[in-house]
Amino acid sequence: MTAASGEPTVSITDATLTDIATNGIWGPGPTVNQAALNTARALLGALQGDTRATLPAELSTLVADVRQRATINLPRITANDGIRLSALSIKLNGSDQRPLVVMPAGWSPYGWLPFMYAYLTLAQRGYHVLAYTPRGLGDPALPSTSEGYIDVAGPKDWTDGSTVLDYATEAFGPSAIGLLGESYGSGISQLIAAHDRDNRVAAVVALSTWGNLATSLYDNGTRHLEAVKALTSFTGGDPNDLSDKFDEDTRQLLADFKNGENLDKVVEWATERSPQAHLALTNENRTPTFISNSWHESLFPAGQVIETFTQLTVPKRLNMWIGDHGAPEGPGLAGLLTGLPFPGLGKPMQEAYDWLDHHLLGKNNDVPTWKAVNNQVMFTYKTTPVPGGSNRITTPARREEQAAWQDVTTNTERWYLTATGAGGDGALTTNQADGWTRDFLAGEPTDATAMDALLQTGQKEWFGNPKTYEPTKFDRTKLLVWSTDPLTSQDREDGVARRIRGAAQLRLTVRSTQSATTLVAYLFDIDPDGTARIITHEPCTIFELEPGEDRIVNWQLQPAAYDLSEGHRLALVVNSCDKLYSSASQDGSTTTITSLTDIEAVLDLPVG
């Protein structure tokens, strides 16, 4: 049997939604969790009147309510150059003006399909809904696929967005228009709002978004190869032949990026696609902007979006969550029942909807009292073991509000790196230490990594299962370790020894036996039992080194909100490569770290 969309008819049970609520929206690969896809297909079929699929009572009631109050269509919106964009329209019945939420789809082979639950939820809250797939995205066999080449949030996507707003204004006659996007759709939402000549966008919600695409792809001389590889294989086209999804110019840019060539042109191309580059327009339009991101974001690192957020002068909100790309918002977009498997699971989307309700529906809710920044602190949730060896959250992680990002960090502690001690590692100490040299073999991977897999490792964090490391098994010939003594509380009664808040800064003096080398720095929280959890990391690549030359290198790690408990140790690990990134280090080369007089090797730790 097939639904009206041409998709196989599927039946959804409470177990299907429990899968989404306990495992998230990402499957291996990366792929979309089959439970999320099945739910979306069943909801679309039911919304179109297919009575063969079964739904849990709660979802069945939701669909019936929307069908009763709205008219459903699958229009094709024609862009200025004739490209047809696939869309889903939910138009509330009646003559009263209602606000409209436009949702550009995220980057996936399924276009607008996966978030059917969100569209129904918005309609039930009193919004017209228009979801569409940006040009080029999607499996050609699906009705949710749009024509053309992917423009990667470029000028054609901005123009398409304006065309969609034109269509929406005529088709819905809305009282106000908001844009809500997840991932790719979030960056496009910001750019459409910035470039809308008529300033028709009354609010933006940008979930798992980017601010600076250039530094998301290439920063500190290091290319984020794994992220781009994952994205280009997740378009609905042939991952081994990009010609059906990207035009010749874009394919050349992607090839240059992969090969590390003409990177100035890549940066120029990506900067144009960065909301940060268009903030003057956003600030001039005064568009209220809600941003939601994750600390261990593997596609669009947290630092660049926070930097963009600080430059916004509009009404704004930043939520930072535990996890990775799409993990916090995913279940609320794909399908949740009232009985949640852990408290706080629905909070990321609830606050996004509250933002829209205030700015579009005019609801007198708590949004005006919100502070601009709300940080969830890793990994302060409480969990209980469940069958299968994982944990379930029983108490959500603590969140902290601040009036501005600059209020997150209240002080900086300087920790000096020392020579090798009796245990074979160096120390982090508050006493100055110089005149030492340590080296390691570069070019080979180690067990010190940022994550096991894009999206999945961080998704497990969100659900209460952060990755556990065993630092004693790190191969000391291929990396260097420095750690503090067990930390004690600083006049606190909550058992917290250090409240890391913000972005740590590292200064090292480096030399290599080759003309270039890559360093990847990681901060770990080491438990008294010897296991560890990652706090943050960041790579840095140094070029044009002369033999024996000492090069002073400063770089900033990704920001974090993390509590180090009493008795735990803070560890800094430096190696030469991580599977997420390019590495200039050659196998068999030697990288040397030293601490010079008056230019000591230091870690500046932000606390708050």
N, C-alpha and C positions, 0 to 999 in steps of 0.2 A: 504494500500500500504506500501511496505517496500523499504528502500534504499538497495544498494548493500552490505552494512555492516550488514544487518539484522535488522536495526533499523527502526521504523516507519518513513515514509516520512513526513516531516513537511515543512510548508511554513513560511518564515520570512518576516516581514514587517519593516518599519521604526519604528513602535511602539515597536517591539521586541527589537531593538537596543537601543531605548530610555529608555526602562526598564533597560537594563544593565548599560547605561550611567547615570542613575539617582538613581538607587537602588544598583548597584554593583553586584558582582558575588556570594555573599553568600545569601542563603535563611535561613529560620528558622531551628534550629535543632542541629548542623549546617548541611545544605545541600547546594548543588550548585543551584543557581537561575535557575529556569526552563527556563527562557529566554536565559540564556547562554548555557544551554544544547541543547535547540532547535536550536539555531544558529549553534552550533558545528555539530550537526547531519545533518542539512541542508547543511552546507558547505562540509562535508565529502561526502554526497550523490552526490552533484553537482560536486565535484572534481572527483568522480568515474564515472561520466557520466549520473547520474540520472536526467532526464529532468522534472520530475513531480513536484518537489518542486520549489517554487518561492522564489526569493531573491530580496532585494532592488537593484536598478540599480548599485550602487557603489560596493556592494559585488558580484553581477553577473559579473561585469567587472573584478574584482580581480580574481575570479575563472577562467574565460575565459582566462585571461592573463597567469595564472600559467599553466593551461591545455595545452596552446599552446607552452609554453617554457619548459615544464618539463614532466617527466614520473613518474607516481604514482604507488606505490606498498604498500602492507601490508605484509611485510616479518615476519617470525619468526626467531629470532636470538637464536641459541643454545648455552647456557652457558657451561662452562667446565664440570659441573656435569650432563648435559643433560636437564636441565630445559630450556623451550622455552619461550623467552621474546617476547611479542607482540610489533610490531613497525609499524610506518608509515614512508615511504620513499618518498621524493620529490627530484628527481634527475634532475637537469637542463640539457637540451639537448645540444649537441655540443661537440666539441673536446677541447675547451679551459678549462684549469684548473680553478676551482672556489673553494672558501672556503666553508666549511661545518659547520653548527651549529647543535650540538647534544643536544637534550632536554630530559633529564630524567623527567618523569611525576611527578606531585605532588601527595600528599597522598589523594586519593579519590577512590570511587568505579568505577570511569570511566576511570582510567588510563590516557593515552595520549589524549583522546577525547576532553576535554573541551577547549583546546587552539588551535583549528583548524585555527582560524583567525591569530594567531601569526605565525603559520607555513607558511601560504600563504603570510603574510606580509614579512617574511624573504626571501621566494623564490623570491618575486617580487623585493626585494632589491639586489638580485644577489647571494643568498646562496643556496647550496644544504641543505636539512633539513632531519634529522633523529631523529624522536621522538620515545621514547620507554617507556614502563611501567616497573618499577623495579619489581623484582620477588615478587610474592605473592599478589600483589595489584590487585583489580578489582572484579567486579561482574562476576561470571563464565559465565553468559549468554551473555556477551559482547565480541566482537572481540578485544577490547583494553585491555583485561585482560591477565596477565602473569601467568605462572605456578609457583608452589613451595610455600614455606613459606616466609613471610616477614622477612627480615634480619635487618630492622630498620637502614639502612645506615651502616651496618657492613661490615666485610671483604668480604663476598660473593658479596655484592653490588659493592665493589671496583673492585673485579675480573670480575664481569659481565661488569662493565664499560670498563675495558681493552679489554674484548672480543668484546664489541660493537665498540670500536675504531678500533680493528683489522678488523672487518666486514666493517666498514665505509671506512677504508683506501683502502681495496680491491674493494669495490662496487663503490666508488665515485672518488678515486684518487684525493683527495682534495688538493688545494694549501695551506690550513691552516685549523685547526680545533678549534672551540670554543665550550664552554659548556654554556648553558643558562638553569637555573632551577628556578622554583617558589616553595617555601615551601620545601617539602621533596626533590624535584628534585634539589633544590639549595644546600642543604647540601651534597647530593650525588655528585653534580658537583664539589664542592670544594675537596672532598675526592678522586674522580677519578683523578682529575688533579694532586693532591699531590702524588698519588701512581703510576702514569703512568711511567713505567720503561723507556720508550723511550722519555719522555717529549714532547709528541705530541700536547699538549693543548696550544694554543697560547693566549687564553683569557678566563676568566670565568665571567659570570654574575650571581650573586646569589641574588634572590629576595625573601624578607620575609624569611630570612635564620636564621640559628643558628651558633654560634661559639663554644659554650660549651653546649652540650646537657645535661650534668650532672647538671649544675647549672640552666638550663632551667627547669629541672624536680624537683630539690631538692636544695634549697638554704636557708641559714639562719635557718637551722633546720626545714624547712617547705616544705611539698610536694605540688606540683602543680597538685592536683588531677583532677580538672575539665578539664584541657587540655588533660591529658592522657585518661580520660574517653571519651572525644570527639573523639580523634584520633582512639582509639580501636573500636569505633562504626562506623567508617567511612572508612572501608577497602573494602567493598563489601561482607563481610562475615556476619555471624550471630553474632550480638553484645553480645548475651548471651552465646555463645559457641565459644571461640577463637581457638578451635582446628583445624579448617580448614584453618586458616590464620597464626598461629604462632606455632612454634615447642614447644616441651615440656619445653626446657630450657627457652625460652623466656616467655612462659606462667607463669613459676614459678617466673621469675623476675618481671613480671607485677603484679602477686599476692602479692609478697613481697612488692612491691612499694605501692600497694593499702592498705596493712595491716600495713605498717610502720615497716617491718621486714627485716633484712639482707640488710640494706640500703648501707652498704659499698660495697657489691657486685653489687648493682644497680648502684652506682656511678662509679665503675670500668668499668662496661658494657657500660654505657653512655659516659664515658670519651673516650673510644676507638672510639666511633662514633662521636667525636667532631673534627671539622676542627682545632680548637685551639691546640689540642694535636699533630697535624701533621704539624704545621707551619714551622718547620725546613725544611721539604720536599718542601712545597710551596715556601718558600723563596729561597731555593736552586735552584728550577726550574725557579724562576723569573716570575711566571705566573701573568700577569696583572689581577687584581681582582676588580670587581665592585660589591658593596653591597648596597642593598636598603632595608630599614626597617622602622618601624613605632614606634612612641613614646609610644602608648598605646597597643603595641603588647601583645596579651594574650596567645600565644603559646610559643614564644621564646623571653622573655623580652629583652628590648633594651640594658641593661647594658652589658650582656655577649657578644653580637655581637660587641658592640663598643670596649670592651676590646680586643677581638680577632683582630679587625681591627687595633688597635694601634700597635699590635705586628707584623703586616705584614710589610716587608721591600721591597715589590715589587711595581711596578706602581699600584696605588689603588685609589678608589673613594668610599666615603660613602655618600649616600643620606638618610636623615631621614625625614619622612613625618608625617603629621597628620594622625591619624587613627589606624587601627589594621591590622592584618595579611592578606595580599593579597589585601586589599582595594585599595591602590593607583595604583597598577599595573594591577589589575583584569580586568577593562574594556578594557584596551589596549591589553590584552592577548585574551580576549573573543570576542570582536567585537565592533568597533567604526566607526561611520560615520564622514565625514569631519566636518559637522556642530555640534560641541560639545555643550552640554547643559551648560557647564561653562568653562571659559578659564583655561588652565592648566591641564585639565583632562588627556590629552594624554602625558603630560611631563614625568611622570615616565618611561614609555616604550620608549619614544623618546630618552631619554638620555641613556637607556640601549642599544638601537640599535646603537646610536652614538659610544658607547664604542666598540661594535663589528666592526662597519664600520671602525674605525680607526685602530684597531689591526689586523683585518682579511682582510679587503678589501684594507687597506692602504690609506683610504680617508684622505685628508688634511682638517679635520674639527676642531672644537673648543676644542676637548678633551685634546690636549697638554697644553692648557691654563687653564684648570679647576684646581681649588684648590682641595685639597684632601677631604674636608668635606663640605657638603652643608646641612644646617638644615632649615627645614620649621618651622616657629614659630606658635605655637598654640595660639589662633584661630584667626589669624589676617586677615582672608578673610573678604570680604564684601558680604552680602547676601540680598536677597529680598524675601518676603513671596510669597508662591505659594499656590494654592488651596489644601486643605487637611490638612493644619496646619503646613507644613514643610517649609524649606527655600531652595532657590537655590543660589549658589555662583555666584556673578557677577564680583568680583575681587579676584583672587587667593591669598592665604596667602603668606606673605613675606618670602623670603628665604635668608639665610646668609651664605656666603662662608668663610671658614677658611683654612689656610695652613695645620693645624694639629688639632686633637681633643683637645690637651692640650691648644690650643689657644681659645677654646670656652669659658672657664671660666677665667675671668681676676681678679676676687676678690671674697672674701667670707665674708658674713655678719653673725655675731653671734647674734642670738636671744635667749634670756633667757625665759624659761617657768616660770610662776608665779602661786601662789596659786589662789583659786577661788575668783573672784571679786564680785562686787555688782550684776552683771547680771547673776551670776551662773557659768560662764566660767572663765578659766584662760586667761592671756594675754601673748602675745609675745612682749617682750620689750628689748631694748638695755641695760637696767640696770641689774646688777647682782641680782639674786633672789634665795635664798636658805632657808632651814629650813621649808619647807611646805610639806604637804602630801595630796594626792587626791586618791580616789579609785572608782571603778565601779564594777558592777556585770559582771562576765565573762561567756562565753560559749553560748551566744545567739546572733543570727544575728541582725544587725541594718540596718537602711536606709543608712548608710554610707558604700557604696560598691564601688569597683573599676569599675564595669560595670554591666549592667543588664544582658547581655548575651555575651558569647564568640563570637568574630568576628563581631557580629551585631552592638553592641553599638559603637565600633570604626569605623565600616563602615559608620555609620550615621555621625560620626564626619568628615570623609573625604568628605562627600557630603554636609557639611555645617550645620549639625544638632547635635551638641554635647549635651550630656545628661545634664539636669538641675536638680540640687539638691535644697532642701529646708532645710538648716541647722537648722532652728528654730524647725523643726519637729524631729530632731535627739533625741532619748531617752537618756537623760543625765544620767540615772541610769546604762546604758549599755556601755557608752563610755565617753571619756573626750575630751573637746574642749579648744584650746587656739587660740587667734587671735590677730592680730595687730590692732592698731587704723587705720582709713582710711589713706592710704599712699599718700604722696605728691611726686611730681616730683623732681628729684635730678639734677637740672641745665639742664633740657631737655625741648625741645619745642614741643615734639611729643605726650604729654599726657601720657607717660609711666612712672610709678613710680618705677618699678623694672623690670629689664630684667633678669629673671631666666634662667641661662645657665649652664647646667651640672647636677651633682647628689648631692642632699642635703644629709647631714649627721645628724643623730639624736643620742643623748646620753641621756639615761634615767636610773634612778635607780628604780629597780622593785622588788616587793615581791608579793607572792601569798599565799593563804590559801591551795593551792595544791602544789604538787611536780613539776608541769610543767604548763606553761601557754604560750599562743600565743598572740602576739601583732601585730596589723596591723595598720600602720601609713599612713595617707593620707594628702596630701596638697591640699587645695581648694582655689580658687579665689572667694571671696564673693563680689558680686555686691552691690552697694548702695541700690538696691531694695530688698535685702535679699536673692536672689537666688545665686546659686554657680555653678561653673564648677570645675571638677577635674583637677589637674595639674599632680600629680604623686602619687605613693603609693609603699609600699613594706611590706611584712610580716616578722616576726621574732619569732622564738619559743625558749623558755628558758627551759632547762631540769635540773633535779637533784637539785631542790630548797629545801632547808631546811625550816621548819616552821619559819617564822619571819626573814628569811635571806634576806638582801638587796643585789641584784645582779646588778652591773653596766653593761649596755647593750649598745653597739654601733652598729648601722647598717646604711647602705647606701640605700637611696631610688632610684628608677629608674631615669635615667637622663631625662631631659626635656629642651625644649626651649619654654619659655612662657613669655609673656609680661603682667605684672600687671598694669592696668590703674590707673591713679590718682583717688583718692576717693574710690578705692577698698581696701578690707582687705585681708591679707593672713591668712588662718586658718590652724592649725594642728589638726587633729582628730585622736585619738587612740582608737581602740576597740579590741575585742578579737577573731574575726573570720570574714571571708569573704568566700562566696560560692566557690570562685576559689581554695581555699587552704584547707589543713588539719589544724586542730586546736587541740592543746593539752589542751585547756581550758575546764574545766568541768562546766556544768550547775550548777548555785548556788554558784560557787566559787567567791572569791573576789580578784581582782588584784589591787595592790596599786602602784602608781607612787609617787616618792619623789625626792626632790632636796637637796643634801647634801652639806655642806660647802666645798668649794674648788672642788667639783665634781658636779657642778650645772647641772640641766637638760637644755640642749641647743639644738637648731636647727641651724646648719651651712648651710646657704643658698648661693649657687653659683650664682654669677651674672656676666654679661659680656656686 
